[in-house]
């Protein structure tokens, strides 16, 4: 790989993870600060909000709030990984891929394929995380694996 390419790939991946992390932190905050019907409608944005009105049992509200909390910490984790990836941390590449990638895999399987969400922002964020994973893995396997990062 040409000198500096590994560094550029990691920087692009880091920027993608920053965007992804901030969007998910915001989503988590919105979910936790909304009432249960509003939070469900915010996630399942392709569904008519009138069909999602309650009443919901308190346990359902707690589950939705847990989901919001998880989105927030997952976003924060990938944001921290993005900073470390910018500094060429190999561990950050894999932590971001595991945390953000697996979160988006569940989103894709259960919400995207279920037809419950719009393309923007949800599916776009899945494409952002997939791109970040591909770019950072490319940097790792072509330039970082087994040696010091390129200059």
C-alpha positions in Angstrom: 0.0 0.0 0.0 1.3 3.5 -0.8 2.8 5.4 2.1 0.2 7.3 3.9 -2.7 5.3 2.5 -3.2 3.4 5.7 -3.3 6.6 7.7 -5.8 8.1 5.2 -8.1 5.1 5.4 -8.1 5.2 9.2 -8.8 8.9 9.2 -11.8 8.4 6.9 -13.1 5.5 9.0 -12.7 7.6 12.1 -14.7 10.4 10.6 -17.4 8.0 9.7 -17.5 6.6 13.2 -17.7 10.1 14.7 -20.8 10.8 12.6 -22.3 7.4 13.4 -21.5 7.8 17.1 -23.0 11.3 17.4 -26.2 10.2 15.6 -26.6 7.3 17.9 -25.9 9.3 21.0 -28.6 11.8 19.9 -31.0 9.0 19.1 -30.5 7.5 22.5 -31.1 10.8 24.2 -34.3 11.4 22.1 -35.6 8.0 23.0 -34.9 8.3 26.7 -36.4 11.8 26.9 -39.6 10.9 25.0 -42.8 9.2 26.2 -43.1 5.5 25.1 -45.3 6.1 22.1 -43.1 8.9 20.9 -39.9 6.9 21.4 -41.3 3.9 19.5 -42.4 6.3 16.7 -39.0 7.8 16.6 -37.4 4.4 16.1 -40.0 2.9 13.8 -40.2 6.0 11.6 -41.7 4.3 8.6 -44.9 3.3 10.5 -47.9 5.6 10.9 -47.5 7.2 14.4 -51.2 6.8 15.1 -50.8 3.0 15.0 -48.1 3.2 17.7 -50.1 5.1 20.3 -50.5 3.5 23.7 -51.3 2.6 26.2 -48.1 0.8 26.8 -47.3 -1.0 30.1 -44.6 0.5 32.2 -42.4 -2.5 31.4 -42.5 -1.6 27.7 -41.4 1.9 28.5 -38.6 0.6 30.5 -37.5 -1.6 27.6 -37.6 1.3 25.2 -35.5 3.4 27.7 -33.0 0.6 28.0 -32.8 0.7 24.2 -32.2 4.4 24.3 -29.5 4.0 26.9 -27.8 1.3 24.8 -27.8 3.5 21.7 -26.2 6.3 23.8 -23.4 4.1 25.2 -22.8 2.4 21.8 -22.5 5.8 20.1 -20.2 7.0 22.9 -18.0 3.9 22.6 -17.6 4.3 18.8 -16.9 8.0 19.3 -14.1 7.2 21.7 -12.8 4.5 19.2 -12.9 7.1 16.4 -10.5 9.3 18.4 -8.2 6.4 19.1 -8.5 5.2 15.4 -7.4 8.7 14.3 -4.3 8.0 16.3 -3.9 4.6 14.6 -5.1 2.3 17.4 -5.5 -1.2 16.1 -7.6 -2.2 19.1 -10.0 0.7 18.3 -10.6 -0.7 14.8 -11.9 -4.0 16.2 -13.8 -2.5 19.2 -15.7 -0.1 16.9 -16.4 -2.9 14.4 -17.8 -5.2 17.2 -19.8 -2.6 19.0 -21.1 -0.5 16.2 -21.2 -3.2 13.6 -23.2 -5.7 15.7 -25.6 -3.0 16.8 -26.3 -2.1 13.2 -26.6 -5.8 12.3 -29.4 -6.1 14.7 -31.0 -2.9 13.4 -30.7 -4.2 9.8 -32.2 -7.6 10.6 -35.1 -6.6 12.8 -36.0 -3.0 11.6 -34.7 -2.6 8.1 -35.7 -6.0 6.8 -39.0 -5.7 8.7 -39.8 -2.5 6.8 -40.3 -0.4 10.0 -37.8 2.3 9.2 -37.0 4.9 6.5 -33.9 4.8 4.5 -32.7 8.1 6.0 -31.3 8.2 8.7 -31.4 4.6 9.7 -30.3 2.6 6.7 -27.8 5.4 5.8 -26.2 4.9 9.2 -25.9 1.2 8.5 -24.0 2.1 5.3 -21.8 4.5 7.2 -20.8 1.9 9.8 -20.3 -0.7 7.1 -18.1 1.7 5.2 -16.1 2.5 8.4 -15.6 -1.2 9.1 -14.5 -1.9 5.5 -12.0 1.0 5.4 -10.5 0.3 8.8 -10.2 -3.4 8.1 -8.6 -2.6 4.7 -6.1 -0.4 6.5 -5.4 -3.1 9.0 -5.0 -6.0 6.6 -3.0 -4.1 4.0 -0.9 -1.8 6.1 -1.0 -2.3 9.9 -1.1 -6.0 10.4 2.1 -7.4 11.7 4.0 -4.1 11.9 4.1 -0.5 12.9 1.7 1.9 11.1 3.0 3.6 8.0 4.1 7.2 8.3 
